[in-house]
Amino acid sequence: MRFSSLLSASLVLLLTLPAAAQFRARPLVSGLSGALYATYAPGDPSRLFVVLQSGTIRVVRDGVLLPAPFLSVTTRILTGSERGLLGLAFAPDYQTSGSFYISYTRSGDGASIVARYRVSANPDVGDVGSEQIVYGPIAQPYSNHNGGCIQFGPDGYLYFGLGDGGSGGDPGCRAQNLQTPLGKMLRLDVSTTPASAPATNPFFGNPAGLDVIWAYGLRNPWRFSFDSLTGDLWIGDVGQSALEEIDFQPAASAGGENYGWKIMEGTNCYSTAACPSGVPTCNSPALTLPVYAYGRTLGQAVTGGYVYRGCAIPSLRGTYFFGDYSSGRVWSLRLVNGTVTQYTDWTSRLGTIAGLSSFGQDLEGELLLVSIVGTVYRLESTIVTANDLGFGTAGQNGIPAFSVCGLLTAGESAEFRVDRGLPNAPGALLLGLQNNPTTIAPFGIVVPTPLIGSLPLATDALGRVRFTLPGGTGAATVYAQTAIADPVGPGNIALSNALEVFFR
């Protein structure tokens, strides 16, 4: 068909700009003072959840901040210093179980808690009365270094990062003491209440250490993440007075790594005062040293990030992004056979992010940046691949959302996406060379008219469509729209918005 010939003839080299000029940080929402984290629930690309230190979780639905919080636990938590509502993780089966988990410091004594909640009948509101404590309380001797990040790993277990108990210099050497959870990465099976320790944890059944410990020797693993493709674990561990560090654990690890604190701060020797007898010496091969460390001229509190696995910026796929809370700088690097390559400082391009408290990731692997001042940003390409022309008609799940992610340029490709369609429904991609909105009864406004053709498609069990097209060998502009079978839509069809797509 004619469209196929256009695809094969529509590829020219557009990217003459350096990589640093290909993306920006675009604000998604502002005014959320105390923002510490942002994430999406599995299977729901329409709602962004933002965690506030004060004890609430806010929802941004389709770009609009909802007036009512998703959850408010302000009366249950102790805030101030590094305390508060610190972490949020949705269960992998959230779409069926409705379960999500939060970590916070408890009202009264500041002890660390992990609790399970469930969403109410309203998907925009969590059931505050459904709380079940699954782990804790863990006493915190000081108000700082609470950690608090929680993430589900690719193995389905919940990982919980705890700092060394606070003060400065880990006065009790808790990070090296295997009889306390402080200064550790914990691995929890939350299918039980309270949570249990998986039998594959490195100290399970061994009196030398607690069953729940996965790794140790951490000062304050404020933010950590799993690579969504490889399953590798990346940890941003906040330093003492000289070095900030990035730790790495490959997906194949059986756990048990000792990341060195307080024997070492990053790659520097520090102290063994008050440590248990028999701890490794500085630079011992028994210690897992950071893959990257930086000094105080660049920042004073590392904010661990994510490996970019999105499609909007193809040249950066596989790159680990991280930053610094104090300086607001943003960097990236790649790890190739254990060696850091392509270290890049993006601050001149993105500007400093005041109070960079966290990174986040959407369901497609695109990156978010969170400022404690109250703004959540999204990394986006500055190369326009498609313009949204609007229109569309609603079906059971609203107007299907049609978008393109990626670059239709030399050597690149783009992913075409449909969301909010009826699950497991047939449909078609409508194609034209003109932007000519025409009402076609009873279906609604079809933009690409006259049609030059159509291609069959079908939604998956989540009501989505995903397909990839390459760039061509010449410039072309194509107009596209999708039609999804839906008994609620006019003529039993739900039309998506229309797109103007640029092949470069």
N, C-alpha and C positions, 0 to 999 in steps of 0.2 A: 504494500500500500504506500501511498505517497508519504505518510508520516515516517515510515521506516527509512525511506530514502533521505528524508530530512535529518533523521538521527545520525545516519552514517556520513552525512556531509556537513556536519555542523560543529566542527572543533577547530578553534583558533587559540593561540596562546594569549591569555589575558594577564597572567600574573607576572608583571615586570616589577612589581613592588616587592621590597623585602618582606620576609615573613612577619616582622613586627608590625607592618602596616595593614595586615589582613584581618585584624579583629579588634574589638573594643569591649569595654565593660559597660553594658547598658543597664541603667536602673530599672528594676522590676517593681519595687515597692519601697516606700520611704515612710518615715514617721514611726518606726517601731523601735523605740529606744530600748537598749539592753538586748538586742538581737544576738543570739549565740549560735544559731544553727538553722539550716533550712534544708528541707528534703521533700520528696514526693512519696506517696504510698504506692506499693506495687499495683499495677493495673489501672492507675488513675492519673493520667497526665494533666488533668484539668485543675487539680488543687495543689498549691504549694503551701507547705506547713512551715511556719517560722516559730522557733522556740525563743521565748523571752526569759531572761534570767530571773525576772520578778515572779515567775510562776504561771505564765499563760502560754498557750500555743495558739497562734493566729493563722487564719486560712486566707490565702489569696486564690480566689476561684476565677479562672479564665481572665486573669489580670486585674481583678477587682478585689480589694481588701474587704472582707466581710466584717460587719460591725461587731458581731458576737464572737468570742473566742471559741476555738475548738475544744479547749480544755483550760480550766483555771484551778490551780492547786495552791494558790497564794497562802492559804491558811495552814498548809501542811509543810511548808518549807521554811528554812532559815536562809535569808539572803545576806549580802554584804561581803566585802572582800571577794573571794573566789567561790563563794557559796551561791546556791540558788537552784533553779531548774536547769540542769546541765546537759542532758542528753535525751534523744528521741530515736526510737527505731521501730519501724512497722514490721510486723511478722511477715515472713515470706508469703504466707497464705492469707494475708489480710483480706483479700476479696471474699473469702469464705468464712474466715474465723472472726474478722473484725477486731483482732487483737493488736495492740501496740504497747510499747514499753517506754517508760521514762526513767531517768536517773535524777536524783535530787538530794540535797542535804536537808535532813529532817529538822522541823521546827523544834526549838528547845535546845538541842545539843549539837546540831550540825552533822549528825551521823549520816553516812552514805546509804542510800536506798535505791534498789531497782524494783519497780512496780509494773504490773500488767494492768492495762485498762482495755475496755472495749468501746467501739463506736456505738452510738445510739441508732435508733431507726432513722434519724436524720444524718446523712453522711457528712454534714458540716459541723456536727457536734459530737464530742466524745461523752461517754457516760461517766461522770465524775464519781458516781457511787459504785462503780464496778471495780475499784482498786483491789488488787491482790499483791501483797509484798512477796516477791519471788527471791530476792536476795538482800541480805542486810538485816538489821543495821550494822554498819561497820563504823566503829568509833573513830573520829577524826581528832587528833590531839591539838591541831591548830586549824586556823580558818583558811589557810591557803593549800595549794597542791592537792585539790580534791579530785583532779582528773574529771571523770564523769561521762566521757564519751562512750556510747554503746553502739555496736554495729553487729548485724547478723553476718556471719561469715558464709562462704559458699558451701560449707558443711552443714548449714542450718542451725549451728549453735550461736548463742549470743556472747559476744566478746565485750568485756567491761574493763576500761582502763582506769586504774587508781594511782594517784600520786603517792609520794613517800610519807605523807602525814603532815607535811608543812614545816614551818619555821624556815631556817636556812641551813644548808649543809647537811641535811638529814641527820640530826643529832642522835637519833636512835639507830641509825644504819638500818632502817626498816626495809629499804629496797633490797638489801642482801639477806634479810631474815626470812627464810622460807616458812616460818610459822605465823606470818601475818600476811593478809592480802594487800597491804599497802606497798606501793612501789612496784605493782605487778600488772600484768595483763591476765585477766581471768577469762576462762572459757566455761560457759554455763549451758546446761540443757534445761531450757525453760518449758519443756513439755510437761514437767512436773511442778508441783507447788508445795513447798518452796523448790527453787531450782536445784538440780543435782549436778554432780561433776561427771562428765563423760568418762567412760572407762579408758579412753585413749588419751586422756590428759597425761602429761609426762610424769607427774608425781602421784597419780592415782594409786591408792593402796600402799604408798611408800611413806613411812612416818617421817622421812627427811623433809617433806614439804606438804603443803595443803593440797588436797585433791583438786581444788578449783584452779590452781595456778597453771597458766599456760606459758608465760615467760616472766622474767623478773629483771631487776637492776634498772628500773625506770624512775626518773625523778618526778616528772609530771607529764604523762602522755596525753596532753590536752585534746589533741585530735589525731585520729588514725583512720585508715580506710583500707578496703580491699580492692584490688584491681578487678574490675568487673569482667575482664576477659581471662586473665591468668589465675586469679585467686591469690596473688601475692599480697602480703600485708605490709603497709607502709605506716610508720609511726613518727609523728613529730613530737620529740621529747624536749621540753623546755629546760634550758640550762641554768646554771647557778650564777656565775659572774663573768664567765669568759667565753663559753661556746654554746651555741644552739645546735641541735643535732637531728638528723633524719636517720631513722633505723629501718631496716628492711628484713623481712622474713619471707623466703620463698614459699610458694604454696605447698611444696612437697615436704616442708619441715614437719617434724613430729613434735615440735615445741620444746620447751626447756631452755631456750636461749637466755643467757645472762648478758644484758645490754650494758652492764658495767658500772652504773651509778651505785654508791658514791666512790667506789674505787677509782673511777675515772669520770671526768666531765668531758664528754665528747672524746677527743683524742688526747686530752691532757690527763696526767695523773692528778688525783685529788686527795683522797684520804681513806684510811681504813679504821679511823677512830670509832669505837663502840661497835664495830662489826663482829659477827660471829667468827669463832676460830676456824681456820681453814679456808677463808675466802681467797679467791685468786689474787695474785699480785697484779700491779699495773702492767698493762700490755700483755697479760697472759693470753695464750691461745684459747683458754677456756672462756674468754670474753668475746662477745660479738660486737665489734666496734661499728660506729655509724658509717653509712655509705657516704654521708656528706655532713660537714659541720661548717659553721660560719661564726665570725667573731662579732664583738659588740659594736664595731663601726657600722655594721649593716642592720643590726636589730638586737632586741633584748628578750624576745619571747616568740619562739617559732610557732607558726600555725600550720599544722600538717594539712595536706590537701588530698588530691585524687589524681590518678592516672587518667588522662583525657582519652575517652573512647567514643567521642561523638563523631558526627559527620560534617559539621559546619566548617571545621578548619582541618582539612585532611592532612596537611603537613605536620600537624601536632599530635596526631594519634599515637598513643604509646608514650607520651610525654607526661612526667609527673610534675604537677603544679603544687607549689607551697608558698608561704609568705611569712610575714612577721607582724604580730599584733602591735608592737610598739612603733615600728618605723613605717608600717603600711606598705612595705615593698612586696612585690610579687615576682617569683622566680619560677623557672622550670628546669628540668634536667631529664636525661635518659640514663638508664642503667643497662649497660651492655656487658654481659659476662662478668658482672661484678664491678665494672669500671664506669664511673660517671662520665658521660659525654654530653655535648650540646647544652651545657649550662648557659642559661640566658636570663638576664635581668630585664623584666618587662615593665619596670616602673615608669620609665620615661614615656612609654606608650599608654599605659593605663592610668598613670597618676598614682599617688599614694592613696591607699584605702584606709581611712582613719579607723583605728580600732578594728583591724582585720581579725575578727574573732573566729571565723570558720570559713571553710569552703563547703560546697554542696554539689550534688549531681542529680540531674533529672533522669527520667527513665530511659532516655536515649543516649546518655553518656555526656551530655553537655554540662559545662561547669557553672556553678554559682559561687559568688563571693559574698560574704556576710560581714557587715560592719556593725559593731556594737552601738555605734551612733544611731543606727536605725534604718539603714538602706541595704537591700539585697540586690546584687548585680548579677547579670548573666553575661558570660563571654559569648560574643557573636561575631560572625564574619562581617567585614565591611564590604565584601563583594556581594552584590545583589544578584541572586540566581532567579528569584521569582517575586513578582508583585501580587499581593492579594487584592483581587478586584471585588470581593464581596459576593453578594447575592446568595443563592441557595434556598432550599426549603427544608423544613424540619421534619424529622421522623420521630421514632420512639425515643431516641437519645439526643434529640435536638438536631441542629444542622450539622451534618458530617463536616469535620475539619480537614481540609485538604492543604498540604504544605509540601515544600521541597527543602531538603537539607543537603548541602554539599556544593560542589562546583562543577559546572558543565563546561570545563575548559580542557585544554590539551593534557592528556594523561590522567584526567580526573573523572569522577562520576558523581552523581547525586542520587539520594534516596528520596523517592516519592512516597508520601505517607497520607493515609486516610485514618482518622480517628472518629470515634463516636458514631460509627455505623451500627446497624443491627448485627449482632453476632451471626457468623456462619451464613451470610447472605450473599447471593450473586449480585453482580453489578457490572458497570462498564466505565471505562475511561473515555470521555468525549473529547475530540480534538478538532481544532480549527486554526486557521491562519488569520482570523479577524476577531477583533473585540467588538462584537455586535450583539448586545443583549437582546434577546427575543423571547417574548412570552409564548410558550408552547403549552397549550391546554392539554390535560389538566395538571401538568407536571410543575410548571413554574417557569422562571427565567433561565434560559440556556444561553450562555455567553458565547462559546465558540461556534458561531453560525456564520455561514453554512459549515456543516461538519465535513471534514475531509476523511473522517473515519472514526472508528471506535475500537477499543481493545477490551476483551472480557477480563474481569477480575472478580475476586470474592474476598469477603472479610473473614478473619479468623475468629476464634472463640471469644476474643475480647472486642470484637467489632472493628478490627484494624486491617489495613492493607499496607504492605511494604513491598516496593519493587525498586530496582536500581537501573538507571540508564546512564550510558557513557556520554561524554561530549562528542561532538561531530567534527567535521573538517571544515566547516564554514559557519558563519554567523547566521542565526535564525531565531525568530520569535514565534512561539507557538502558544496558543490559548487552550487551556485544558480545564475540565470540570469532571467530577465523578457523579454517577448515579447509582444508588444502592437500593436494592429491593427492601421495602418497608411498608407493612400494611397500614401504618398510621399516616404515612405521607400521602400527598395528593397523587392520585393515580397509582397508589401503592409504590411510590418512589420517593426517596429522600435525596435531594440534590445537594451536593457540597457547594461551598464557595468556589469561585472561579479563580484561576491563576494565569498570569502572564509570565511565561517561562522563557528565559534567555539562554540559548546555546551560543557559546562564545567561539 
